């Protein structure tokens, strides 16, 4: 018979394409992390583009969307436009699983390298990106507006998909 610890383990997230029924959750989540939050309409317009790949992290039955990644590509390059994971799910490997599946979908589209911008000093994001081989290739001073009205430097990073 299976004991209690087996049942107390939370299931791994299910990663699958982000569909319109989840755009409100994605917009809410985006607004938690970015001063210029994307609206439901922004997600609709992006995902309608055939050059965009959008994935979500869900609980098993798909009742809860707690993360997303969205990229635009023109093979052989892509730009990771945004990624967010609910704070209560951070540090559990959700971002890693999400990006792994997301980058696989990009590779299927012929993408060989991915670029992104990340706020300088965002150590959790930088650690995640470094796990995927991203390295700094430039920076944009004063690029990101912050919620307190100041502006932050963006690091431009690049990784080769293998």
C-alpha positions as CSV (number, residue, x, y, z in Angstrom):
1,X,0.0,0.0,0.0
2,X,1.3,3.5,-0.8
3,X,2.0,5.7,2.2
4,X,1.2,9.3,2.9
5,X,4.5,10.8,1.6
6,X,3.7,9.5,-1.9
7,X,0.4,11.3,-2.0
8,X,1.7,14.5,-0.5
9,X,4.1,15.0,-3.5
10,X,2.7,17.6,-5.8
11,X,2.6,16.5,-9.5
12,X,4.9,18.0,-12.0
13,X,3.5,20.8,-14.1
14,X,2.1,19.9,-17.5
15,X,3.6,22.1,-20.2
16,X,1.5,22.7,-23.3
17,X,0.6,25.4,-25.8
18,X,-1.0,28.5,-24.3
19,X,-4.6,28.8,-25.5
20,X,-7.0,31.7,-25.5
21,X,-8.9,30.5,-22.4
22,X,-5.7,31.1,-20.4
23,X,-4.9,34.6,-21.7
24,X,-6.5,36.4,-18.8
25,X,-4.4,34.3,-16.3
26,X,-1.3,35.1,-18.4
27,X,-2.1,38.8,-18.5
28,X,-2.6,38.9,-14.7
29,X,0.6,37.0,-14.2
30,X,2.5,39.3,-16.5
31,X,1.2,42.3,-14.6
32,X,2.7,41.0,-11.4
33,X,6.2,41.2,-12.8
34,X,6.3,44.0,-15.4
35,X,5.5,47.7,-15.1
36,X,4.1,47.7,-18.7
37,X,1.7,44.8,-18.3
38,X,0.3,43.0,-21.3
39,X,-3.4,42.9,-21.7
40,X,-5.6,39.9,-22.8
41,X,-5.7,41.7,-26.1
42,X,-1.9,41.8,-26.3
43,X,-1.8,38.0,-25.7
44,X,-4.5,37.5,-28.4
45,X,-2.6,39.5,-31.0
46,X,0.7,37.9,-30.2
47,X,-0.5,34.3,-30.3
48,X,-2.4,34.9,-33.5
49,X,0.9,35.5,-35.2
50,X,2.2,32.3,-36.9
51,X,5.8,33.4,-35.9
52,X,4.9,33.2,-32.1
53,X,5.2,30.2,-29.9
54,X,3.5,30.4,-26.5
55,X,3.5,27.8,-23.8
56,X,1.9,27.5,-20.4
57,X,2.6,25.6,-17.2
58,X,-0.5,24.0,-15.8
59,X,-1.6,21.7,-13.0
60,X,-2.5,18.2,-14.3
61,X,-6.2,18.7,-15.0
62,X,-5.5,22.2,-16.5
63,X,-7.5,24.1,-14.0
64,X,-4.7,26.4,-13.0
65,X,-2.2,28.2,-15.3
66,X,0.8,29.2,-13.2
67,X,3.4,30.1,-15.8
68,X,4.0,31.0,-19.4
69,X,6.7,31.6,-21.9
70,X,6.2,33.4,-25.2
71,X,8.7,33.9,-28.1
72,X,8.7,35.3,-31.6
73,X,10.8,33.7,-34.2
74,X,12.1,34.1,-37.7
75,X,14.2,31.0,-38.2
76,X,17.0,30.5,-37.4
77,X,16.6,33.1,-34.6
78,X,14.0,33.7,-31.9
79,X,13.5,36.2,-29.1
80,X,12.1,35.1,-25.8
81,X,9.6,38.0,-25.3
82,X,8.4,37.1,-21.8
83,X,8.4,34.4,-19.2
84,X,6.7,34.4,-15.8
85,X,6.0,31.8,-13.1
86,X,3.7,32.4,-10.1
87,X,5.9,33.2,-7.1
88,X,4.6,30.3,-5.1
89,X,5.8,27.9,-7.8
90,X,9.2,29.5,-8.3
91,X,12.3,27.5,-7.1
92,X,10.6,24.2,-7.9
93,X,11.9,23.7,-11.4
94,X,8.8,25.0,-13.2
95,X,10.7,27.6,-15.1
96,X,13.3,25.1,-16.2
97,X,10.6,22.6,-17.4
98,X,8.7,25.4,-19.1
99,X,11.8,26.7,-21.0
100,X,12.9,23.3,-21.9
101,X,9.6,22.4,-23.6
102,X,9.4,25.9,-25.1
103,X,12.8,25.8,-26.6
104,X,12.1,22.3,-28.0
105,X,9.0,23.8,-29.8
106,X,11.2,26.6,-31.2
107,X,13.8,24.1,-32.4
108,X,11.1,22.2,-34.3
109,X,10.4,25.5,-36.1
110,X,14.0,25.7,-37.2
111,X,15.3,28.0,-34.5
112,X,19.0,27.6,-33.8
113,X,19.6,30.6,-31.4
114,X,17.5,32.5,-28.9
115,X,18.0,36.0,-27.7
116,X,16.4,37.6,-24.7
117,X,16.5,40.7,-22.5
118,X,16.5,40.5,-18.7
119,X,16.7,43.1,-16.0
120,X,20.2,43.4,-14.7
121,X,20.2,42.1,-11.1
122,X,17.4,39.7,-11.6
123,X,19.5,36.8,-10.2
124,X,16.8,34.1,-10.2
125,X,16.2,34.7,-13.9
126,X,19.9,35.0,-14.7
127,X,20.6,31.6,-13.0
128,X,17.8,30.0,-15.0
129,X,19.0,31.4,-18.3
130,X,22.6,30.4,-17.6
131,X,21.4,26.8,-17.2
132,X,20.3,27.0,-20.8
133,X,23.6,28.4,-22.0
134,X,22.7,32.0,-22.3
135,X,25.5,34.5,-22.2
136,X,25.5,38.3,-22.1
137,X,26.1,39.8,-25.6
138,X,25.1,43.4,-24.8
139,X,23.1,45.7,-22.5
140,X,20.6,48.5,-22.8
141,X,20.9,51.2,-20.1
142,X,17.6,52.5,-18.8
143,X,15.6,50.1,-20.9
144,X,13.0,48.8,-18.4
145,X,10.6,51.1,-16.7
146,X,10.2,49.9,-13.1
147,X,7.0,50.1,-11.0
148,X,8.6,52.8,-8.8
149,X,9.2,55.1,-11.8
150,X,13.0,54.4,-12.2
151,X,14.5,52.7,-15.1
152,X,16.7,49.5,-15.1
153,X,19.4,48.2,-17.4
154,X,18.5,45.3,-19.6
155,X,21.1,42.6,-20.3
156,X,20.9,41.2,-23.8
157,X,21.6,37.5,-23.8
158,X,22.0,34.8,-26.4
159,X,22.0,30.9,-26.4
160,X,22.5,28.4,-29.1
161,X,19.9,25.6,-29.2
162,X,21.5,22.2,-29.5
